[in-house]
């Protein structure tokens, strides 16, 4: 999986390795926030690429509900 693995904390690396799904999230205000769920990180990255501004945050979420920010895309 493409990610910043060399710079990740242990928590981030563990969440990425055990990811059940990925969340792509945009927007700082709840009223205008966009949030989408994907099975694979490449799907979340493709969604983020449609905006073309590298401001979409991608999170890995484990089956237990733990999550970590993996990258901006």
MDAnalysis code that builds the backbone (N, CA, C; Angstrom):
import MDAnalysis as mda
import numpy as np

u = mda.Universe.empty(219, n_residues=73, atom_resindex=np.repeat(np.arange(73), 3), trajectory=True)
u.add_TopologyAttr("name", ["N", "CA", "C"] * 73)
u.add_TopologyAttr("resid", np.arange(1, 74))
u.add_TopologyAttr("resname", ["UNK", "UNK", "UNK", "UNK", "UNK", "UNK", "UNK", "UNK", "UNK", "UNK", "UNK", "UNK", "UNK", "UNK", "UNK", "UNK", "UNK", "UNK", "UNK", "UNK", "UNK", "UNK", "UNK", "UNK", "UNK", "UNK", "UNK", "UNK", "UNK", "UNK", "UNK", "UNK", "UNK", "UNK", "UNK", "UNK", "UNK", "UNK", "UNK", "UNK", "UNK", "UNK", "UNK", "UNK", "UNK", "UNK", "UNK", "UNK", "UNK", "UNK", "UNK", "UNK", "UNK", "UNK", "UNK", "UNK", "UNK", "UNK", "UNK", "UNK", "UNK", "UNK", "UNK", "UNK", "UNK", "UNK", "UNK", "UNK", "UNK", "UNK", "UNK", "UNK", "UNK"])
u.atoms.positions = np.array([
    [0.835, -1.188, 0.000],
    [0.000, 0.000, 0.000],
    [0.873, 1.242, 0.000],
    [0.591, 2.191, -0.848],
    [1.385, 3.414, -0.857],
    [1.055, 4.268, 0.360],
    [2.054, 4.620, 1.098],
    [1.852, 5.473, 2.264],
    [3.199, 5.940, 2.770],
    [3.172, 6.752, 3.799],
    [4.378, 7.332, 4.387],
    [4.996, 6.427, 5.434],
    [5.101, 5.143, 5.188],
    [5.467, 4.160, 6.207],
    [6.725, 4.508, 6.992],
    [7.724, 5.122, 6.378],
    [8.957, 5.457, 7.085],
    [8.719, 6.513, 8.165],
    [7.707, 7.342, 7.992],
    [7.443, 8.422, 8.933],
    [6.276, 8.138, 9.871],
    [5.695, 6.958, 9.782],
    [4.517, 6.636, 10.584],
    [4.869, 6.293, 12.025],
    [3.931, 6.596, 12.898],
    [4.041, 6.138, 14.272],
    [3.653, 4.660, 14.293],
    [3.896, 3.999, 15.393],
    [3.498, 2.606, 15.525],
    [1.993, 2.434, 15.388],
    [1.237, 3.351, 15.973],
    [-0.232, 3.292, 15.892],
    [-0.690, 3.406, 14.442],
    [-0.138, 4.366, 13.701],
    [-0.518, 4.544, 12.298],
    [-0.183, 3.296, 11.483],
    [1.012, 2.765, 11.666],
    [1.432, 1.568, 10.929],
    [0.547, 0.375, 11.267],
    [0.186, 0.222, 12.534],
    [-0.683, -0.883, 12.947],
    [-2.078, -0.744, 12.338],
    [-2.623, 0.459, 12.341],
    [-3.947, 0.684, 11.748],
    [-3.915, 0.416, 10.252],
    [-2.871, 0.845, 9.573],
    [-2.762, 0.605, 8.138],
    [-2.656, -0.888, 7.844],
    [-1.856, -1.597, 8.619],
    [-1.665, -3.035, 8.401],
    [-2.944, -3.829, 8.668],
    [-3.736, -3.374, 9.619],
    [-4.948, -4.109, 10.002],
    [-6.223, -3.448, 9.491],
    [-6.112, -2.568, 8.523],
    [-7.262, -1.789, 8.060],
    [-8.394, -2.673, 7.559],
    [-9.587, -2.370, 8.030],
    [-10.808, -3.009, 7.559],
    [-11.387, -2.194, 6.402],
    [-11.244, -0.857, 6.509],
    [-11.703, 0.045, 5.461],
    [-10.986, 1.388, 5.602],
    [-11.249, 2.275, 4.666],
    [-10.608, 3.591, 4.642],
    [-11.677, 4.661, 4.527],
    [-11.427, 5.785, 5.176],
    [-12.331, 6.926, 5.129],
    [-11.607, 8.090, 4.475],
    [-12.260, 8.715, 3.503],
    [-11.758, 9.950, 2.898],
    [-12.652, 11.069, 3.403],
    [-12.048, 12.106, 3.942],
    [-12.805, 13.176, 4.584],
    [-12.290, 14.529, 4.112],
    [-13.225, 15.424, 3.802],
    [-12.889, 16.783, 3.380],
    [-13.770, 17.772, 4.127],
    [-13.217, 18.924, 4.423],
    [-14.007, 20.001, 5.010],
    [-13.839, 20.128, 6.505],
    [-13.747, 21.353, 6.970],
    [-13.538, 21.593, 8.396],
    [-14.836, 21.858, 9.147],
    [-15.893, 22.218, 8.435],
    [-17.162, 22.522, 9.088],
    [-18.122, 21.355, 8.904],
    [-18.749, 20.897, 9.983],
    [-19.650, 19.747, 9.878],
    [-20.740, 19.901, 8.810],
    [-21.235, 21.093, 8.623],
    [-22.320, 21.303, 7.658],
    [-21.884, 21.081, 6.214],
    [-20.605, 21.258, 5.929],
    [-20.119, 21.110, 4.556],
    [-19.128, 19.963, 4.403],
    [-18.956, 19.173, 5.437],
    [-17.979, 18.077, 5.409],
    [-18.437, 16.960, 4.475],
    [-17.492, 16.423, 3.721],
    [-17.734, 15.277, 2.848],
    [-16.949, 14.111, 3.424],
    [-17.630, 12.977, 3.585],
    [-16.998, 11.788, 4.162],
    [-17.447, 10.586, 3.340],
    [-16.484, 9.779, 2.905],
    [-16.814, 8.603, 2.099],
    [-16.001, 7.405, 2.576],
    [-16.616, 6.237, 2.521],
    [-15.978, 5.001, 2.986],
    [-15.578, 4.153, 1.777],
    [-14.390, 3.543, 1.857],
    [-13.867, 2.720, 0.772],
    [-13.252, 1.448, 1.342],
    [-13.289, 0.385, 0.558],
    [-12.694, -0.885, 0.981],
    [-11.178, -0.886, 0.850],
    [-10.658, -0.118, -0.115],
    [-9.210, -0.109, -0.372],
    [-8.690, 1.326, -0.403],
    [-7.417, 1.495, -0.041],
    [-6.809, 2.823, -0.005],
    [-6.730, 3.438, -1.403],
    [-6.515, 2.623, -2.434],
    [-6.434, 3.181, -3.787],
    [-7.773, 3.766, -4.224],
    [-8.869, 3.219, -3.737],
    [-10.181, 3.776, -4.045],
    [-10.354, 5.138, -3.367],
    [-9.894, 5.250, -2.124],
    [-9.960, 6.527, -1.404],
    [-9.075, 7.569, -2.085],
    [-7.902, 7.143, -2.558],
    [-6.995, 8.056, -3.261],
    [-7.598, 8.524, -4.579],
    [-8.277, 7.637, -5.288],
    [-8.922, 8.010, -6.553],
    [-10.034, 9.024, -6.305],
    [-10.801, 8.828, -5.235],
    [-11.839, 9.783, -4.856],
    [-11.214, 11.141, -4.562],
    [-10.134, 11.145, -3.788],
    [-9.458, 12.390, -3.423],
    [-8.909, 13.111, -4.652],
    [-8.422, 12.347, -5.612],
    [-7.833, 12.936, -6.820],
    [-8.850, 13.725, -7.636],
    [-10.130, 13.431, -7.478],
    [-11.148, 14.154, -8.242],
    [-11.232, 15.619, -7.821],
    [-10.727, 15.951, -6.633],
    [-10.744, 17.332, -6.162],
    [-9.493, 18.088, -6.579],
    [-8.377, 17.375, -6.769],
    [-7.154, 17.963, -7.287],
    [-6.451, 18.982, -6.414],
    [-6.687, 18.951, -5.101],
    [-6.051, 19.957, -4.250],
    [-5.274, 19.383, -3.067],
    [-5.167, 18.093, -2.966],
    [-4.427, 17.414, -1.880],
    [-4.921, 17.787, -0.489],
    [-6.205, 18.088, -0.363],
    [-6.754, 18.463, 0.939],
    [-7.730, 17.427, 1.502],
    [-7.755, 16.257, 0.900],
    [-8.603, 15.173, 1.405],
    [-7.776, 14.326, 2.362],
    [-8.276, 14.143, 3.569],
    [-7.582, 13.333, 4.566],
    [-8.054, 11.890, 4.440],
    [-7.106, 10.966, 4.432],
    [-7.439, 9.548, 4.332],
    [-7.052, 8.868, 5.634],
    [-8.017, 8.144, 6.200],
    [-7.837, 7.436, 7.462],
    [-7.984, 5.938, 7.242],
    [-7.177, 5.149, 7.935],
    [-7.332, 3.698, 7.972],
    [-8.127, 3.380, 9.235],
    [-9.105, 2.498, 9.109],
    [-9.955, 2.122, 10.241],
    [-9.925, 0.600, 10.387],
    [-9.630, 0.143, 11.594],
    [-9.577, -1.302, 11.841],
    [-10.984, -1.821, 12.150],
    [-11.132, -3.145, 12.153],
    [-12.420, -3.763, 12.473],
    [-12.860, -3.429, 13.894],
    [-11.890, -3.151, 14.776],
    [-12.201, -2.793, 16.167],
    [-12.578, -1.323, 16.318],
    [-12.481, -0.543, 15.244],
    [-12.850, 0.859, 15.288],
    [-11.696, 1.814, 15.542],
    [-10.494, 1.304, 15.654],
    [-9.332, 2.194, 15.811],
    [-9.055, 2.845, 14.468],
    [-8.617, 4.096, 14.508],
    [-8.345, 4.784, 13.249],
    [-7.099, 5.643, 13.374],
    [-6.519, 5.917, 12.211],
    [-5.337, 6.772, 12.163],
    [-5.303, 7.480, 10.821],
    [-4.910, 8.743, 10.861],
    [-4.705, 9.498, 9.630],
    [-3.495, 8.914, 8.921],
    [-3.653, 8.557, 7.652],
    [-2.585, 7.944, 6.893],
    [-1.923, 8.946, 5.946],
    [-2.734, 9.762, 5.300],
    [-2.162, 10.716, 4.346],
    [-3.202, 11.726, 3.911],
    [-2.721, 12.792, 3.313],
    [-3.571, 13.722, 2.589],
    [-3.376, 13.427, 1.112],
    [-4.470, 13.447, 0.382],
    [-4.372, 13.147, -1.050],
    [-5.229, 14.129, -1.830],
])
